Amino acid sequence: MEELSREAIFVDGTEIEACQETVYLRKPESLLHLSPLSQSEIMEQPAETPFSLDLALLSKRQKDHTMLDTPEIFQRIHLGGMPALVTGTYANTGVFYSSYIDTYMERDVRRLSNDIDSLKFLRFLRSAAARASQQVNYKGIADDAEIDQTTAKNWLHDLEALGIIFLLEPYSNNVLKRTVSTPKLYFYDSGLVCYLTRWSSPETAMEGAMSGTLLENYVVAEIIKTYQNAGQEPFLYYYRDKDVREIDLILERDGKLFPIEIKKMASPPQKLTKVFDLIDKYPLQRSTSAILCMADQLGAFDKDNLIVPIFLI
């Protein structure tokens, strides 16, 4: 017998279904994490397998998926994946997310942390959202929220435990000593990030200073969701060394590394693939690489470097 436990929040006194990240489907043999709706779920084109750089699987996805251009991708980013917003039950994202924070997030963080100041907690959330897709900076977040670093760490841990955020660890080993050790911060729901960082529309988010950050957060979270929805653990990392050279995402699978760069452009130049050379000295073999971008169809620079549209995630 399945048991589905859901939380509810209230908008203007009306109870609505949150279907938030901490919803779990419990079965005798498994515990599945239900994140906000994924891109493929919203488009009613659920993927059969987690995202990978397998050319045959990507080609199949291209046949099954509807093409999304840049404005349409940013509409997805700005709206997020909350069912009540996706279905149009509630059109005012500001009212929805304000109630969501007040009646769900703050309550559950309070339950975990006992002592919480509502105003400081909101400042903390806004500061964390402003640092989405960046290395975690506990001091910066603490200073913005006027709290100490211990509290900032505890609240981030609480958000991670509640399934609001996740941390992407850097890829490293004993061969390359110059890699960093600080994880990067991401939110499962891009709409929440847009609300907290005050982007009022998809258009302003697309043209604003955080457009690249929002796109990276969206792409990484969507890839994570494809693994969660398949009941599989994603082995995802990023690369950054002390010379500030970075690869946005590295997928480790079957003893191979698949590096990925995320770009807000439709026609990326081949020179972007040079960054993938950074992991050539790793013991694991570098396999197919890709630029995930706003292209309208699957392509390739050569047999080892693909051009993958973001709508194929």
RAMO-V174956 format. One line per field, one symbol per residue. psi: psi as a letter, one per 40 degrees, with the letter a starting at -180 (. if undefined). A space follows every 10 residues. Layout:
psi=???
This chain:
psi=hihhhiiiih hfehhihdfi eehihhidei hhhhiihidd ddeffhidii hifhdddddd ddddihhhad ddddddddda ehddddeedh dgdddddddd ddecdddddd ddedhhhddd ddddddddde eieiihgddd ddddefiidd dddddddddd defdiihhii hiaedheeii ehiihiidhd ddddddefhe idddddeide dddddddddd ddddddddde fihhgiiihh aeefhihdhh hhhfeihgih ihigidgiid ddeddeeded eidihhahii hhaeieihai daeehihhid ee.
